[in-house]
Amino acid sequence: MRCVIQRVAHASVTIDQTLYASIGKGMLILLGVEDDDEHSDIQWLCKKIVNLRIFSDGASKMNLSIEDVAGEIMIISQFTLYASTKKGNRPSFIKAGKPGFAEQMYRQFIQEIAKLCNTEIKKGLFGADMKIDLRNDGPVTIIIDSRTRE
């Protein structure tokens, strides 16, 4: 399981020209799933994310978590995080999880992160053509892959 976490001043997702969800200060999380992922990947990644200290304290040091700043979270499924560009110029997505499995893991990820923090989790619509608008704060962008946790 792989994610890109962006610290944002605000973010929104639009589907079919209609605002679907939005957040203020917080994290926009792009989540990619592969078929080998397990529930332990979800648990580890969610715990890591809610404890990640990427928000600035009074001394402008990244020392605060999403909970510390009462931030919001938006999670968007993103199969393209498993793009392979080894051959040619057209990305291959063979490592991305199959849609049924990936959607199940995406939903479990949302449930798990909701258990760990005191904020409503906003999300996109799995498989939809989404337009994401955001203002990256910092910019701060962190990539975490559950395969590299050891």
HURA-V362390 format. One record per backbone hydrogen bond with DSSP energy under -0.5 kcal/mol. CO is the residue of the C=O (numbers start at 0). NH is the residue of the N-H. E is the energy in kcal/mol with one decimal. If there is no record, write none. Layout:
BEGIN
co: <CO & CO>
nh: <NH & NH>
e: <E & E>
END
This chain:
BEGIN
co: <0 & 1 & 2 & 2 & 3 & 3 & 4 & 4 & 5 & 5 & 6 & 6 & 7 & 9 & 10 & 11 & 12 & 12 & 13 & 14 & 17 & 20 & 22 & 24 & 25 & 26 & 26 & 27 & 27 & 28 & 28 & 29 & 30 & 31 & 32 & 33 & 37 & 37 & 38 & 39 & 40 & 41 & 42 & 43 & 44 & 45 & 46 & 47 & 48 & 49 & 51 & 54 & 54 & 56 & 60 & 60 & 63 & 63 & 64 & 65 & 66 & 71 & 72 & 73 & 74 & 75 & 77 & 78 & 79 & 81 & 83 & 88 & 91 & 92 & 97 & 98 & 99 & 100 & 101 & 102 & 103 & 104 & 105 & 106 & 107 & 108 & 109 & 110 & 111 & 112 & 119 & 119 & 121 & 123 & 124 & 127 & 128 & 129 & 130 & 130 & 132 & 133 & 134 & 134 & 135 & 139 & 141 & 143 & 144 & 145>
nh: <145 & 31 & 4 & 143 & 5 & 29 & 6 & 141 & 7 & 27 & 136 & 139 & 25 & 134 & 22 & 132 & 19 & 20 & 130 & 17 & 14 & 12 & 10 & 71 & 7 & 28 & 73 & 5 & 29 & 30 & 75 & 3 & 77 & 1 & 96 & 36 & 40 & 41 & 42 & 43 & 44 & 45 & 46 & 47 & 48 & 49 & 50 & 51 & 51 & 66 & 53 & 62 & 63 & 59 & 56 & 62 & 53 & 54 & 68 & 70 & 69 & 26 & 121 & 28 & 123 & 30 & 80 & 81 & 82 & 94 & 91 & 90 & 83 & 95 & 101 & 102 & 103 & 104 & 105 & 106 & 107 & 108 & 109 & 110 & 111 & 112 & 113 & 114 & 115 & 116 & 72 & 121 & 74 & 125 & 127 & 129 & 15 & 131 & 13 & 132 & 11 & 135 & 8 & 9 & 137 & 6 & 4 & 2 & 147 & 148>
e: <-3.1 & -3.6 & -0.5 & -2.5 & -0.5 & -2.8 & -0.5 & -2.9 & -0.6 & -2.5 & -3.6 & -0.5 & -2.3 & -2.4 & -2.8 & -2.6 & -3.0 & -1.5 & -2.5 & -1.5 & -2.6 & -2.6 & -1.9 & -2.6 & -2.8 & -0.6 & -2.4 & -2.6 & -0.6 & -0.6 & -3.0 & -2.1 & -3.4 & -2.4 & -3.7 & -2.0 & -1.0 & -1.3 & -2.5 & -2.4 & -2.4 & -2.8 & -2.1 & -2.4 & -2.5 & -2.5 & -1.3 & -0.6 & -1.1 & -0.6 & -1.2 & -2.0 & -2.6 & -1.9 & -2.3 & -1.3 & -0.7 & -2.4 & -1.4 & -2.7 & -1.3 & -2.6 & -2.8 & -3.4 & -1.7 & -2.9 & -1.8 & -1.9 & -1.6 & -0.5 & -2.5 & -0.6 & -2.6 & -1.4 & -3.2 & -2.6 & -1.7 & -2.5 & -2.5 & -2.4 & -2.1 & -2.6 & -2.1 & -2.2 & -2.7 & -2.6 & -2.0 & -1.6 & -1.1 & -0.9 & -0.8 & -0.6 & -2.3 & -0.6 & -2.3 & -1.0 & -0.6 & -0.6 & -2.6 & -0.5 & -2.8 & -0.6 & -2.9 & -0.7 & -0.8 & -2.2 & -3.6 & -2.9 & -1.8 & -1.1>
END
